[in-house]
Amino acid sequence: MEIGDTRESIVIVGGGICGLATALALHRKGIRSVVLERSNRLPATGVAIIVHLNGWRALDQLGVASLLRQTSFPILSKEELRVLKRTDLISVLADNLPPNTVRFGCEVHSVKLNPGTSSPVLQLQDGTILNPKVVIGCDGVNSIVSNVMGVKAPNIFRICVIRGFTRYPDGHEFGSEFTLTRKDDTQVGRLPMTKNLVYWFMTRKHSSQDSAASKDQKLIRELGVKSVEGFPTSTIEMFQNCELESLHLTEYVRYHAPWDILRKPSRAGTVSLAGDAMHTMGPFLAQGGSAALEDAVVLARCLAQKTCVNPSGRGTKLMVEEALDQYVKERKTRVLRLSLQTYLIGKMFHTSSQFVKLICVVLLAILFSEAHGHTHYDCGSL
Ligand SMILES: Cc1cc2nc3c(=O)[nH]c(=O)nc-3n(C[C@H](O)[C@H](O)[C@H](O)COP(=O)(O)OP(=O)(O)OC[C@H]3O[C@@H](n4cnc5c(N)ncnc54)[C@H](O)[C@@H]3O)c2cc1C
């Protein structure tokens, strides 16, 4: 593997939505970076992604929104709301990067700070040592990079999510409406993507069969169909006729507790975090991906503003640290609210105590009286 001279570079660990968006945001500001991705190709697990208005604002800043708007039609809503295939989002972000930005098959084994200089030292799985100037951990829920800051491992809600696509060759009859149907502890969301394609998700309490099913598409479908017994016929048929290869089962919903996000530092030297590595949240608001896009815009803006970076990426260590502090401060305010709202929804869904449920309902009503207020956020210009 050739990384080049990483002493001058910004290394982004993880080539998911956040890593690619961060590299693109930096590129738009004329700042070079390299993305180290452990897989051998672009990761695109998770079927589809709902993108609210705030996410579209970030995609606009990244200069890829108009391209992505062509791939799906808008859902009936007061403001922009669309579902994207994850593969479309990932490949559009990657295609807009300079060649050779993403290095595949590069798994980061550890990140440490040099005890003398407090500069980051990265060790890859193959033993290669890198000494980049800045490291941004976009390595997702089980982030290796966050170890350097002592961030606690995420918690789990024993909630399982199954997602998939169903194709309707003769067109579906669902219009362009997002519908959410609930029966006992099971909830099904349905979002038409085009006239012939529907994205759906189902959440319910974890069952003992979920572990065995997670790698077996036929079993996932079986579990899905079983879970929607008693739902309207159109829902049952949607599950029965789903595209097997699209199915994805998330066994447990993971999250960083709001108080952990508040307490833990998100910078150590010139190492910082973005996306799920910083703020994993339950999928109940469909905001994790959009928050990662916002992170990318804010991070690149802060780095560019504070360090007045020229194309070769220079800027003193202190300036970079100030930029990262500014970024963390701005983002913590935003993601704390998101993580608190998703935490309360998750807790309400997860708990068997009627009292705890009631507390969650009351807190949600008081703190988040405008339930969709989170979509109005504007991360600002790049
Ligand atoms: C069921 C479910 C539904 C969701 N639905 C939505 C939705 O509709 N809308 C929305 O906005 N969000 C949604 N989310 C949240 C969203 O998927 C995440 O917030 C988003 O994918 C986070 O992106 P990321 O790049 O931070 O992390 P990831 O997508 O996890 O990417 C991390 C990348 O880092 C790589 N990596 C990890 N470790 C290393 C290492 N050591 N070295 C090198 N590379 C490494 C991985 O291979 C991966 O490519 C949902 C989440 C779930 C669980």
The ligand as an SDF file (V2000), in Angstrom:
LIG
                    3D

 53 58  0  0  0  0  0  0  0  0999 V2000
  -31.3020    0.4720   11.0540 C   0  0  0  0  0  0  0  0  0  0  0  0
  -30.6970    1.8130   10.7520 C   0  0  0  0  0  0  0  0  0  0  0  0
  -31.3570    2.6960    9.9000 C   0  0  0  0  0  0  0  0  0  0  0  0
  -30.8240    3.9630    9.6470 C   0  0  0  0  0  0  0  0  0  0  0  0
  -31.4950    4.8210    8.8190 N   0  0  0  0  0  0  0  0  0  0  0  0
  -31.0140    6.0570    8.6200 C   0  0  0  0  0  0  0  0  0  0  0  0
  -31.7090    6.9720    7.7830 C   0  0  0  0  0  0  0  0  0  0  0  0
  -32.7320    6.6390    7.1930 O   0  0  0  0  0  0  0  0  0  0  0  0
  -31.2100    8.2310    7.6480 N   0  0  0  0  0  0  0  0  0  0  0  0
  -30.0460    8.6190    8.2700 C   0  0  0  0  0  0  0  0  0  0  0  0
  -29.6290    9.7760    8.1120 O   0  0  0  0  0  0  0  0  0  0  0  0
  -29.3570    7.7540    9.0450 N   0  0  0  0  0  0  0  0  0  0  0  0
  -29.8000    6.4990    9.2250 C   0  0  0  0  0  0  0  0  0  0  0  0
  -29.0970    5.6250   10.0040 N   0  0  0  0  0  0  0  0  0  0  0  0
  -27.8140    6.0530   10.5730 C   0  0  0  0  0  0  0  0  0  0  0  0
  -26.7190    6.0080    9.5190 C   0  0  0  0  0  0  0  0  0  0  0  0
  -26.7140    4.7670    8.8600 O   0  0  0  0  0  0  0  0  0  0  0  0
  -25.3460    6.2320   10.1530 C   0  0  0  0  0  0  0  0  0  0  0  0
  -25.4160    7.3220   11.0290 O   0  0  0  0  0  0  0  0  0  0  0  0
  -24.2930    6.5050    9.0900 C   0  0  0  0  0  0  0  0  0  0  0  0
  -24.1790    5.4160    8.2130 O   0  0  0  0  0  0  0  0  0  0  0  0
  -22.9540    6.7640    9.7690 C   0  0  0  0  0  0  0  0  0  0  0  0
  -21.9630    6.8780    8.7970 O   0  0  0  0  0  0  0  0  0  0  0  0
  -20.4270    6.8070    9.2200 P   0  0  0  0  0  0  0  0  0  0  0  0
  -19.6670    7.0450    7.9740 O   0  0  0  0  0  0  0  0  0  0  0  0
  -20.1940    7.6620   10.4050 O   0  0  0  0  0  0  0  0  0  0  0  0
  -20.2040    5.3090    9.7370 O   0  0  0  0  0  0  0  0  0  0  0  0
  -20.2360    3.9480    8.9060 P   0  0  0  0  0  0  0  0  0  0  0  0
  -21.2680    3.9960    7.8580 O   0  0  0  0  0  0  0  0  0  0  0  0
  -20.3090    2.8550    9.9090 O   0  0  0  0  0  0  0  0  0  0  0  0
  -18.8280    3.8940    8.1800 O   0  0  0  0  0  0  0  0  0  0  0  0
  -17.6550    3.5850    8.8790 C   0  0  0  0  0  0  0  0  0  0  0  0
  -16.6150    3.1290    7.8680 C   0  0  0  0  0  0  0  0  0  0  0  0
  -15.3710    2.9740    8.5350 O   0  0  0  0  0  0  0  0  0  0  0  0
  -14.7710    1.7630    8.1360 C   0  0  0  0  0  0  0  0  0  0  0  0
  -13.9070    1.3470    9.2500 N   0  0  0  0  0  0  0  0  0  0  0  0
  -14.2990    0.9650   10.4880 C   0  0  0  0  0  0  0  0  0  0  0  0
  -13.2250    0.6880   11.2490 N   0  0  0  0  0  0  0  0  0  0  0  0
  -12.1360    0.9040   10.4790 C   0  0  0  0  0  0  0  0  0  0  0  0
  -10.7330    0.7920   10.7130 C   0  0  0  0  0  0  0  0  0  0  0  0
  -10.2500    0.3860   11.8910 N   0  0  0  0  0  0  0  0  0  0  0  0
   -9.8880    1.1050    9.6980 N   0  0  0  0  0  0  0  0  0  0  0  0
  -10.3690    1.5230    8.4870 C   0  0  0  0  0  0  0  0  0  0  0  0
  -11.6880    1.6180    8.2120 N   0  0  0  0  0  0  0  0  0  0  0  0
  -12.5630    1.3330    9.1990 C   0  0  0  0  0  0  0  0  0  0  0  0
  -15.9360    0.8160    7.8810 C   0  0  0  0  0  0  0  0  0  0  0  0
  -15.5830   -0.2340    7.0210 O   0  0  0  0  0  0  0  0  0  0  0  0
  -16.9480    1.7760    7.2570 C   0  0  0  0  0  0  0  0  0  0  0  0
  -16.7870    1.8590    5.8690 O   0  0  0  0  0  0  0  0  0  0  0  0
  -29.6030    4.3450   10.2560 C   0  0  0  0  0  0  0  0  0  0  0  0
  -28.9290    3.4550   11.0910 C   0  0  0  0  0  0  0  0  0  0  0  0
  -29.4640    2.2010   11.3380 C   0  0  0  0  0  0  0  0  0  0  0  0
  -28.7270    1.2620   12.2630 C   0  0  0  0  0  0  0  0  0  0  0  0
  1  2  1  0
  2  3  1  0
  2 52  2  0
  3  4  2  0
  4  5  1  0
  4 50  1  0
  5  6  2  0
  6  7  1  0
  6 13  1  0
  7  8  2  0
  7  9  1  0
  9 10  1  0
 10 11  2  0
 10 12  1  0
 12 13  2  0
 13 14  1  0
 14 15  1  0
 14 50  1  0
 15 16  1  0
 16 17  1  0
 16 18  1  0
 18 19  1  0
 18 20  1  0
 20 21  1  0
 20 22  1  0
 22 23  1  0
 23 24  1  0
 24 25  2  0
 24 26  1  0
 24 27  1  0
 27 28  1  0
 28 29  2  0
 28 30  1  0
 28 31  1  0
 31 32  1  0
 32 33  1  0
 33 34  1  0
 33 48  1  0
 34 35  1  0
 35 36  1  0
 35 46  1  0
 36 37  1  0
 36 45  1  0
 37 38  2  0
 38 39  1  0
 39 40  1  0
 39 45  2  0
 40 41  1  0
 40 42  2  0
 42 43  1  0
 43 44  2  0
 44 45  1  0
 46 47  1  0
 46 48  1  0
 48 49  1  0
 50 51  2  0
 51 52  1  0
 52 53  1  0
M  END
$$$$
